[in-house]
């Protein structure tokens, strides 16, 4: 990836922004001039590639410049945050400092402590400016694309960190394009035989179903053209890691319902519902797989309509109906704002929207507890980055919880008083123990009794999240003083 590629991607940026990006390139090239990558290429290839990934998303000039400069503080002898602020601007300096790893000498040359502190710094940066995490995702994506040049132990270490840390964060901000590619790149190194097996299954399925897919696409496209409904079609085949996870759940390929995804981009929500109804009339629908994420969006801003039908050969095909704006946000998450609104307002909108996401609120709470770094990172992993479940209230509000959470965790997520006075619950309309692990899709009603003032320290064994445990300890301590 060379500077010519970047120049092509930013050719339509305003002159002052192109000049800023070129100055950042020249500065980074000078800092890295004597450094080579494991591949033998000049190191500047990497920051240029990161900048290109950001420019492909139409990032603002400060973000692209920060992508070019992201390793300069770490690698440059005399490069500091203050110097970057002086030569560029405080915004770029803040972004570059945010992605810079902690120095090992700051932790008595303890590599593990430095790495833990660096991870905490990146996590906490989400509260400051989500663009820091986006730059870090772009950085990790290029490093994973070129992981072949690293020794095997380093490949496994980086792939494991990617699947456990960066993939969940990509999901949390709705950046599915990052998520899907990072998943497969990690999977390739963590489990090469299964990766190849999944790739072969997908290739064979595509070859076997190509003609029926073409037939379905033609029929639906003709219907839309006849009704003068404008549309754009994107075809997606499930990624290898996604299939691997599905097979762990469904066991048989025949039971996986979303291997083939036809994404129809339509002019408005009305057209989305129109196409869903037409498709359900043309083919046999699989009712339990229909989802209305327009009415009930996912917690990471994902919106759209899903319906699954049986093709003439009984192959399951998933139709996804989106507007253009939905499609952009569903693909890129918060970074989509760079493409859907003015660059001057995109960063502010991104930060405002990330504050509305459930994981942000929990992260803010964890940061304010000011736990030691090792404990903090453990809580982030267990409460934010683990496999999540999505649970609904009877009013159809959706909330995200760590896998293994109970009604007690859910009660404390909704409101401290609900948790403090919980006496029972119903799950999907039936009475259930409050310590039963919840499943995605469960509708949970919390029964509370404000007259029950007993000290409830026994609840601590009936929940999973640190949030609930902290609230229980606080309540028990408060009641014991009364």
RODO-2510 file (C-alpha; in nm, 4 decimals, decimal comma):
residues 482
     n   res          X          Y          Z
     1     x     0,0000     0,0000     0,0000
     2     x     0,1763     0,3150    -0,1201
     3     x     0,1106     0,6884    -0,0914
     4     x    -0,0392     0,6860    -0,4431
     5     x    -0,3206     0,4636    -0,3157
     6     x    -0,3938     0,7071    -0,0343
     7     x    -0,3857     1,0068    -0,2678
     8     x    -0,6423     0,8386    -0,4907
     9     x    -0,8709     0,7735    -0,1943
    10     x    -0,8585     1,1371    -0,0785
    11     x    -0,8641     1,2982    -0,4243
    12     x    -1,1987     1,4681    -0,3528
    13     x    -1,1032     1,6048    -0,0098
    14     x    -1,0669     1,9824     0,0221
    15     x    -0,7129     2,1119    -0,0525
    16     x    -0,6336     2,2094     0,3088
    17     x    -0,7237     1,8576     0,4271
    18     x    -0,5106     1,6907     0,1592
    19     x    -0,2209     1,9164     0,2564
    20     x    -0,2612     1,8168     0,6231
    21     x    -0,2609     1,4461     0,5363
    22     x     0,0488     1,4838     0,3146
    23     x     0,2340     1,6665     0,5931
    24     x     0,1486     1,3805     0,8301
    25     x     0,2821     1,1333     0,5721
    26     x     0,6125     1,3213     0,5346
    27     x     0,6524     1,3420     0,9129
    28     x     0,5812     0,9686     0,9601
    29     x     0,8133     0,8735     0,6729
    30     x     1,0983     1,0653     0,8363
    31     x     1,0379     0,9036     1,1780
    32     x     1,0249     0,5516     1,0321
    33     x     1,2900     0,5979     0,7602
    34     x     1,5382     0,3419     0,8965
    35     x     1,2818     0,0828     1,0096
    36     x     1,1760    -0,2322     0,8238
    37     x     0,8762    -0,4591     0,8772
    38     x     0,9111    -0,8364     0,9214
    39     x     0,8301    -0,8665     0,5509
    40     x     1,1394    -0,6616     0,4677
    41     x     0,9315    -0,3680     0,3408
    42     x     0,9855    -0,0107     0,4652
    43     x     0,7852     0,0427     0,7847
    44     x     0,6009     0,3404     0,6359
    45     x     0,3987     0,0868     0,4345
    46     x     0,2046     0,0031     0,7531
    47     x     0,0854     0,3518     0,8589
    48     x    -0,0026     0,4273     0,4960
    49     x    -0,2121     0,1079     0,4841
    50     x    -0,3874     0,2082     0,8078
    51     x    -0,4588     0,5527     0,6614
    52     x    -0,5986     0,3885     0,3473
    53     x    -0,8359     0,1722     0,5518
    54     x    -0,9603     0,4879     0,7237
    55     x    -0,9824     0,6805     0,3950
    56     x    -1,1900     0,3985     0,2424
    57     x    -1,4464     0,4837     0,5119
    58     x    -1,4204     0,8538     0,4190
    59     x    -1,2741     0,9404     0,7589
    60     x    -1,2059     1,3030     0,8442
    61     x    -0,8581     1,4421     0,7764
    62     x    -0,7556     1,4467     1,1448
    63     x    -0,8335     1,0755     1,1754
    64     x    -0,6437     0,9843     0,8568
    65     x    -0,3472     1,1962     0,9675
    66     x    -0,3539     1,0234     1,3071
    67     x    -0,3550     0,6878     1,1256
    68     x    -0,0347     0,7917     0,9485
    69     x     0,1204     0,9127     1,2740
    70     x    -0,0088     0,6383     1,5040
    71     x     0,3333     0,4800     1,5711
    72     x     0,5454     0,7952     1,5755
    73     x     0,5345     0,8614     1,9517
    74     x     0,6114     0,4960     2,0207
    75     x     0,8963     0,4696     1,7673
    76     x     1,0340     0,8238     1,7434
    77     x     1,3091     0,9218     1,9854
    78     x     1,1944     1,2784     2,0377
    79     x     0,8313     1,2605     1,9245
    80     x     0,5800     1,3597     2,1910
    81     x     0,2130     1,4439     2,2073
    82     x     0,3089     1,8087     2,2516
    83     x     0,5270     1,8050     1,9389
    84     x     0,2436     1,6580     1,7282
    85     x     0,0021     1,9184     1,8654
    86     x     0,2512     2,1897     1,7704
    87     x     0,3191     2,0581     1,4179
    88     x    -0,0414     1,9563     1,3413
    89     x    -0,3208     2,0259     1,5906
    90     x    -0,4391     1,9182     1,9396
    91     x    -0,7074     1,6869     1,7943
    92     x    -0,4525     1,4818     1,5987
    93     x    -0,2197     1,4774     1,9004
    94     x    -0,5011     1,3453     2,1206
    95     x    -0,5824     1,0669     1,8714
    96     x    -0,2179     0,9623     1,8267
    97     x    -0,1562     0,9631     2,2002
    98     x    -0,4714     0,7549     2,2474
    99     x    -0,3443     0,4701     2,0274
   100     x     0,0142     0,4816     2,1597
   101     x     0,1135     0,1864     2,3755
   102     x     0,2441     0,2381     2,7276
   103     x     0,6236     0,2263     2,7603
   104     x     0,7649    -0,0838     2,9310
   105     x     1,0113     0,1218     3,1374
   106     x     0,7141     0,2958     3,3033
   107     x     0,6332    -0,0392     3,4694
   108     x     0,9800    -0,1443     3,5866
   109     x     1,0301    -0,3200     3,2507
   110     x     0,7418    -0,5544     3,3313
   111     x     0,6108    -0,6417     2,9829
   112     x     0,2830    -0,7931     3,1098
   113     x     0,1943    -0,4877     3,3183
   114     x     0,2745    -0,2558     3,0280
   115     x     0,0514    -0,4597     2,7965
   116     x    -0,2319    -0,4597     3,0516
   117     x    -0,2006    -0,0831     3,0943
   118     x    -0,2016    -0,0341     2,7154
   119     x    -0,5188    -0,2395     2,6840
   120     x    -0,6864    -0,0398     2,9598
   121     x    -0,5840     0,2835     2,7898
   122     x    -0,7446     0,1772     2,4609
   123     x    -1,0648     0,0664     2,6359
   124     x    -1,0959     0,3902     2,8326
   125     x    -1,0343     0,5906     2,5136
   126     x    -1,3847     0,4962     2,3999
   127     x    -1,5184     0,7385     2,6609
   128     x    -1,2967     1,0142     2,5248
   129     x    -1,3182     0,9734     2,1455
   130     x    -1,4445     0,6631     1,9627
   131     x    -1,2133     0,7485     1,6714
   132     x    -0,9202     0,6201     1,8787
   133     x    -1,0736     0,2718     1,8824
   134     x    -1,1510     0,2958     1,5091
   135     x    -0,7861     0,3815     1,4316
   136     x    -0,6785     0,0900     1,6511
   137     x    -0,9146    -0,1436     1,4631
   138     x    -0,7670    -0,0272     1,1308
   139     x    -0,4166    -0,0795     1,2729
   140     x    -0,5034    -0,4313     1,3879
   141     x    -0,6732    -0,5146     1,0573
   142     x    -0,3613    -0,4385     0,8537
   143     x    -0,1399    -0,6226     1,1027
   144     x    -0,3666    -0,9275     1,0741
   145     x    -0,3616    -0,9057     0,6939
   146     x     0,0194    -0,9291     0,7082
   147     x     0,0487    -1,1751     0,9988
   148     x     0,2083    -1,4381     0,7731
   149     x     0,5484    -1,2751     0,8278
   150     x     0,5383    -1,3282     1,2052
   151     x     0,6616    -1,6428     1,3835
   152     x     0,3961    -1,9006     1,4720
   153     x     0,3821    -1,8142     1,8442
   154     x     0,3266    -1,4471     1,7583
   155     x     0,0566    -1,5389     1,5060
   156     x    -0,1368    -1,7312     1,7710
   157     x    -0,0916    -1,4574     2,0320
   158     x    -0,2137    -1,1814     1,7988
   159     x    -0,4999    -1,3892     1,6587
   160     x    -0,6217    -1,4783     2,0090
   161     x    -0,6097    -1,1165     2,1212
   162     x    -0,7952    -1,0131     1,8061
   163     x    -1,0805    -1,2628     1,8476
   164     x    -1,1178    -1,1903     2,2207
   165     x    -1,0682    -0,8132     2,2241
   166     x    -1,0895    -0,6372     1,8886
   167     x    -1,3679    -0,8440     1,7286
   168     x    -1,6108    -0,7807     2,0175
   169     x    -1,5360    -0,4079     2,0099
   170     x    -1,5948    -0,3996     1,6335
   171     x    -1,9330    -0,5632     1,6982
   172     x    -2,0181    -0,3262     1,9827
   173     x    -1,9790    -0,0199     1,7586
   174     x    -2,1631    -0,1941     1,4726
   175     x    -1,8559    -0,2176     1,2448
   176     x    -1,9491    -0,5524     1,0862
   177     x    -1,7002    -0,5165     0,7998
   178     x    -1,4159    -0,4964     1,0523
   179     x    -1,5675    -0,7755     1,2594
   180     x    -1,6116    -1,0260     0,9771
   181     x    -1,2652    -0,9847     0,8289
   182     x    -1,0930    -0,9882     1,1682
   183     x    -1,2841    -1,3044     1,2619
   184     x    -1,1691    -1,4958     0,9544
   185     x    -0,8108    -1,3693     0,9733
   186     x    -0,7914    -1,4821     1,3374
   187     x    -0,9655    -1,8133     1,2674
   188     x    -0,7144    -1,8910     0,9904
   189     x    -0,4276    -1,8871     1,2410
   190     x    -0,6019    -2,0242     1,5490
   191     x    -0,7577    -2,3262     1,3778
   192     x    -0,6217    -2,3682     1,0227
   193     x    -0,7807    -2,7089     0,9607
   194     x    -1,1316    -2,5945     1,0621
   195     x    -1,0871    -2,2703     0,8694
   196     x    -1,0058    -2,4648     0,5524
   197     x    -1,2926    -2,7045     0,6198
   198     x    -1,5411    -2,4174     0,6513
   199     x    -1,4040    -2,2546     0,3361
   200     x    -1,4529    -2,5780     0,1435
   201     x    -1,8086    -2,6185     0,2724
   202     x    -1,8940    -2,2631     0,1683
   203     x    -1,7363    -2,3055    -0,1757
   204     x    -1,9251    -2,6309    -0,2369
   205     x    -2,2545    -2,4808    -0,1160
   206     x    -2,2137    -2,1798    -0,3426
   207     x    -2,1389    -2,3967    -0,6449
   208     x    -2,4303    -2,6293    -0,5698
   209     x    -2,6797    -2,3437    -0,5190
   210     x    -2,5565    -2,0917    -0,7762
   211     x    -2,8310    -2,1588    -1,0276
   212     x    -3,1145    -2,1459    -0,7728
   213     x    -2,9732    -1,8239    -0,6254
   214     x    -2,9641    -1,6716    -0,9731
   215     x    -3,3231    -1,7850    -1,0278
   216     x    -3,4447    -1,6291    -0,7011
   217     x    -3,2536    -1,3058    -0,7640
   218     x    -3,3969    -1,2783    -1,1147
   219     x    -3,7533    -1,3421    -0,9973
   220     x    -3,7410    -1,0895    -0,7136
   221     x    -3,5601    -0,8306    -0,9247
   222     x    -3,8200    -0,8644    -1,1999
   223     x    -4,0974    -0,8147    -0,9455
   224     x    -3,9380    -0,4950    -0,8156
   225     x    -3,8727    -0,3606    -1,1644
   226     x    -4,2320    -0,4337    -1,2677
   227     x    -4,3581    -0,2407    -0,9633
   228     x    -4,1109     0,0440    -1,0307
   229     x    -3,9428    -0,0049    -0,6945
   230     x    -3,5795     0,1134    -0,7198
   231     x    -3,3281    -0,1125    -0,5471
   232     x    -2,9650    -0,2099    -0,5126
   233     x    -2,8614    -0,5681    -0,4370
   234     x    -2,5609    -0,6916    -0,2385
   235     x    -2,4988    -1,0657    -0,2136
   236     x    -2,3093    -1,2004     0,0855
   237     x    -2,1978    -1,5530     0,1682
   238     x    -2,1456    -1,6239     0,5377
   239     x    -1,7869    -1,5967     0,6553
   240     x    -1,5921    -1,9064     0,7642
   241     x    -1,5845    -1,8226     1,1338
   242     x    -1,9541    -1,7373     1,1312
   243     x    -2,0335    -2,0777     0,9806
   244     x    -1,8071    -2,2488     1,2338
   245     x    -1,9960    -2,0876     1,5229
   246     x    -2,3334    -2,1683     1,3665
   247     x    -2,2366    -2,5345     1,3267
   248     x    -2,1358    -2,5492     1,6923
   249     x    -2,4966    -2,4543     1,7661
   250     x    -2,6958    -2,6162     1,4854
   251     x    -2,4681    -2,9181     1,4194
   252     x    -2,5915    -2,9622     1,0581
   253     x    -2,5252    -2,7296     0,7651
   254     x    -2,8841    -2,7811     0,6494
   255     x    -3,0060    -2,6097     0,9656
   256     x    -2,7991    -2,2931     0,9152
   257     x    -3,0437    -2,0342     0,7825
   258     x    -2,8204    -1,7423     0,6809
   259     x    -2,5419    -1,8873     0,4667
   260     x    -2,6804    -1,6983     0,1661
   261     x    -2,7800    -1,3383     0,2360
   262     x    -2,9490    -1,1186    -0,0239
   263     x    -2,9274    -0,7576     0,0932
   264     x    -3,1796    -0,5346    -0,0827
   265     x    -3,1167    -0,1622    -0,0418
   266     x    -3,4427     0,0273    -0,0905
   267     x    -3,5574     0,3878    -0,0872
   268     x    -3,7516     0,3870     0,2407
   269     x    -3,8923     0,1745     0,5237
   270     x    -4,2244     0,1268     0,3432
   271     x    -4,0412    -0,0377     0,0522
   272     x    -3,8617    -0,2672     0,2994
   273     x    -4,1908    -0,3961     0,4418
   274     x    -4,3372    -0,4206     0,0907
   275     x    -4,0521    -0,6453    -0,0275
   276     x    -4,0657    -0,8591     0,2859
   277     x    -4,4341    -0,9314     0,2255
   278     x    -4,3797    -1,0036    -0,1439
   279     x    -4,0909    -1,2416    -0,0773
   280     x    -4,2981    -1,4246     0,1848
   281     x    -4,5673    -1,4707    -0,0789
   282     x    -4,3308    -1,5938    -0,3493
   283     x    -4,1538    -1,8548    -0,1364
   284     x    -4,2169    -2,0586     0,1758
   285     x    -4,1093    -1,8477     0,4766
   286     x    -3,9382    -1,9842     0,7889
   287     x    -4,1482    -1,7843     1,0405
   288     x    -3,9272    -1,8155     1,3466
   289     x    -3,6346    -1,6597     1,1570
   290     x    -3,8141    -1,3388     1,0610
   291     x    -3,6797    -1,0361     1,2493
   292     x    -3,7948    -0,6760     1,2504
   293     x    -3,4881    -0,4754     1,3450
   294     x    -3,6476    -0,1577     1,2088
   295     x    -3,9062    -0,1581     1,4852
   296     x    -3,6717    -0,3149     1,7381
   297     x    -3,3064    -0,2259     1,6513
   298     x    -3,0121    -0,4226     1,7859
   299     x    -2,8193    -0,2560     2,0706
   300     x    -2,5333    -0,1632     1,8309
   301     x    -2,7577     0,0525     1,6037
   302     x    -2,8238    -0,2270     1,3503
   303     x    -3,1597    -0,1783     1,1751
   304     x    -3,3381    -0,3645     0,8977
   305     x    -3,5829    -0,6410     0,8147
   306     x    -3,4821    -1,0055     0,7942
   307     x    -3,6860    -1,2884     0,6512
   308     x    -3,5765    -1,6428     0,5677
   309     x    -3,7408    -1,8451     0,2928
   310     x    -3,7008    -2,1850     0,1331
   311     x    -3,5807    -2,1663    -0,2277
   312     x    -3,7270    -2,4092    -0,4853
   313     x    -3,4553    -2,6633    -0,3932
   314     x    -3,5325    -2,6169    -0,0178
   315     x    -3,2111    -2,4189     0,0407
   316     x    -3,2634    -2,1523     0,3057
   317     x    -3,2006    -1,7962     0,1844
   318     x    -3,2027    -1,4924     0,4074
   319     x    -3,3395    -1,1675     0,2663
   320     x    -3,2295    -0,8462     0,4354
   321     x    -3,4177    -0,5261     0,3549
   322     x    -3,2478    -0,1950     0,4358
   323     x    -3,2584     0,1680     0,3349
   324     x    -2,9270     0,3153     0,2126
   325     x    -2,8622     0,4763     0,5485
   326     x    -2,9411     0,1508     0,7328
   327     x    -2,7113    -0,0446     0,5024
   328     x    -2,4188     0,1920     0,5621
   329     x    -2,4618     0,1838     0,9399
   330     x    -2,5187    -0,1940     0,9382
   331     x    -2,1938    -0,2434     0,7442
   332     x    -1,9643     0,0147     0,9021
   333     x    -2,1339     0,1007     1,2306
   334     x    -2,0473     0,4384     1,3805
   335     x    -1,7793     0,5079     1,1125
   336     x    -2,0637     0,5190     0,8570
   337     x    -2,1351     0,8739     0,9686
   338     x    -1,8252     0,9849     0,7782
   339     x    -2,0076     0,8835     0,4584
   340     x    -2,3624     0,9852     0,5501
   341     x    -2,3113     1,3361     0,6909
   342     x    -2,0685     1,6284     0,6814
   343     x    -1,7204     1,5503     0,8141
   344     x    -1,7374     1,8535     1,0439
   345     x    -2,0264     1,6989     1,2384
   346     x    -1,9555     1,3253     1,1985
   347     x    -1,7100     1,2885     1,4902
   348     x    -1,9448     1,4659     1,7303
   349     x    -2,2396     1,2545     1,6147
   350     x    -2,0360     0,9351     1,6530
   351     x    -1,9393     1,0208     2,0089
   352     x    -2,2946     1,1229     2,0998
   353     x    -2,4337     0,7990     1,9609
   354     x    -2,1771     0,5719     2,1251
   355     x    -2,2887     0,7199     2,4583
   356     x    -2,6360     0,5763     2,3992
   357     x    -2,5077     0,2195     2,3602
   358     x    -2,5462    -0,0145     2,6561
   359     x    -2,1802    -0,1183     2,6660
   360     x    -2,0722     0,2482     2,6961
   361     x    -2,2784     0,2967     3,0099
   362     x    -2,1306    -0,0149     3,1675
   363     x    -1,7782     0,0861     3,0637
   364     x    -1,8282     0,4310     3,2157
   365     x    -1,9389     0,2662     3,5385
   366     x    -1,6360     0,0344     3,5439
   367     x    -1,3973     0,3239     3,4836
   368     x    -1,5485     0,5241     3,7694
   369     x    -1,4912     0,2368     4,0149
   370     x    -1,1158     0,2937     3,9584
   371     x    -1,0208    -0,0713     4,0109
   372     x    -0,6580    -0,1840     3,9628
   373     x    -0,5758    -0,2491     3,5967
   374     x    -0,5720    -0,6292     3,6207
   375     x    -0,9186    -0,6345     3,7814
   376     x    -1,0504    -0,3680     3,5436
   377     x    -0,9403    -0,5620     3,2335
   378     x    -1,0936    -0,8801     3,3730
   379     x    -1,4259    -0,7034     3,4308
   380     x    -1,4230    -0,5554     3,0783
   381     x    -1,3594    -0,8995     2,9309
   382     x    -1,6263    -1,0716     3,1383
   383     x    -1,8959    -0,8033     3,1327
   384     x    -1,8479    -0,6304     2,7982
   385     x    -1,6482    -0,8505     2,5614
   386     x    -1,7829    -1,1976     2,6334
   387     x    -2,0511    -1,3521     2,4166
   388     x    -2,3567    -1,1434     2,4820
   389     x    -2,7214    -1,2322     2,5113
   390     x    -3,0093    -1,0004     2,4282
   391     x    -3,3024    -1,0034     2,6684
   392     x    -3,6326    -0,8184     2,6373
   393     x    -3,8757    -0,6626     2,8805
   394     x    -4,2516    -0,7233     2,8349
   395     x    -4,2573    -0,3727     2,6787
   396     x    -4,0232    -0,5065     2,4076
   397     x    -3,7157    -0,3060     2,5123
   398     x    -3,3968    -0,4999     2,4375
   399     x    -3,0970    -0,5111     2,6720
   400     x    -2,7561    -0,6712     2,6326
   401     x    -2,6089    -0,8895     2,9071
   402     x    -2,3063    -1,1197     2,9348
   403     x    -2,3773    -1,4844     2,8577
   404     x    -2,4742    -1,6682     3,1764
   405     x    -2,6529    -1,3707     3,3319
   406     x    -2,9627    -1,4266     3,5448
   407     x    -3,2789    -1,2324     3,6257
   408     x    -3,0877    -1,0757     3,9164
   409     x    -2,8318    -0,9309     3,6746
   410     x    -3,1156    -0,8099     3,4526
   411     x    -3,2954    -0,6460     3,7445
   412     x    -2,9864    -0,4516     3,8479
   413     x    -2,9253    -0,3504     3,4865
   414     x    -3,2755    -0,2028     3,4679
   415     x    -3,2610    -0,0224     3,8048
   416     x    -3,0878    -0,0704     4,1395
   417     x    -3,4203    -0,0746     4,3261
   418     x    -3,5521    -0,3573     4,1075
   419     x    -3,2501    -0,5649     4,2038
   420     x    -3,2629    -0,4705     4,5695
   421     x    -3,6304    -0,5727     4,6002
   422     x    -3,6470    -0,8648     4,3554
   423     x    -3,8620    -1,1499     4,4852
   424     x    -3,9189    -1,3478     4,1661
   425     x    -3,9430    -1,3346     3,7876
   426     x    -4,1224    -1,4716     3,4867
   427     x    -3,9323    -1,5844     3,1781
   428     x    -4,1372    -1,5985     2,8596
   429     x    -4,4564    -1,5722     3,0645
   430     x    -4,3778    -1,8515     3,3101
   431     x    -4,2558    -1,8328     3,6690
   432     x    -3,8865    -1,9196     3,6876
   433     x    -3,6038    -1,9241     3,9444
   434     x    -3,4227    -1,5900     3,9603
   435     x    -3,0856    -1,7659     3,9220
   436     x    -3,1707    -1,9476     3,5965
   437     x    -2,9240    -1,8450     3,3202
   438     x    -3,1075    -1,6333     3,0628
   439     x    -3,1038    -1,7011     2,6890
   440     x    -3,1061    -1,4579     2,3989
   441     x    -3,4633    -1,3707     2,3083
   442     x    -3,6045    -1,4320     2,6575
   443     x    -3,8780    -1,1943     2,7693
   444     x    -3,8171    -1,1315     3,1383
   445     x    -4,0475    -0,9682     3,3925
   446     x    -3,9016    -0,8829     3,7330
   447     x    -4,1253    -0,9170     4,0388
   448     x    -4,0262    -0,6731     4,3124
   449     x    -4,1605    -0,6034     4,6614
   450     x    -4,0514    -0,2729     4,8170
   451     x    -4,1842    -0,3930     5,1519
   452     x    -3,9300    -0,6740     5,1582
   453     x    -3,6503    -0,5070     5,3586
   454     x    -3,4554    -0,8207     5,4463
   455     x    -3,0774    -0,8146     5,4070
   456     x    -3,0275    -0,9929     5,0737
   457     x    -2,6628    -1,1022     5,0750
   458     x    -2,7742    -1,4427     4,9404
   459     x    -2,8444    -1,2757     4,6054
   460     x    -2,4730    -1,2498     4,5383
   461     x    -2,4651    -1,6220     4,4565
   462     x    -2,7512    -1,5838     4,2101
   463     x    -2,5892    -1,3400     3,9681
   464     x    -2,2932    -1,3238     3,7360
   465     x    -2,2043    -0,9629     3,6626
   466     x    -1,9737    -0,7522     3,8761
   467     x    -2,2263    -0,4705     3,8492
   468     x    -2,4946    -0,6732     4,0262
   469     x    -2,2484    -0,8005     4,2868
   470     x    -2,1308    -0,4467     4,3636
   471     x    -2,4886    -0,3224     4,3990
   472     x    -2,5754    -0,6112     4,6311
   473     x    -2,2717    -0,5404     4,8514
   474     x    -2,3620    -0,1718     4,8646
   475     x    -2,7221    -0,2526     4,9610
   476     x    -2,6218    -0,5086     5,2244
   477     x    -2,3736    -0,2624     5,3739
   478     x    -2,6358     0,0136     5,3765
   479     x    -2,9017    -0,2112     5,5377
   480     x    -2,6595    -0,3384     5,8011
   481     x    -2,6026     0,0221     5,9163
   482     x    -2,9754     0,0828     5,9696
***
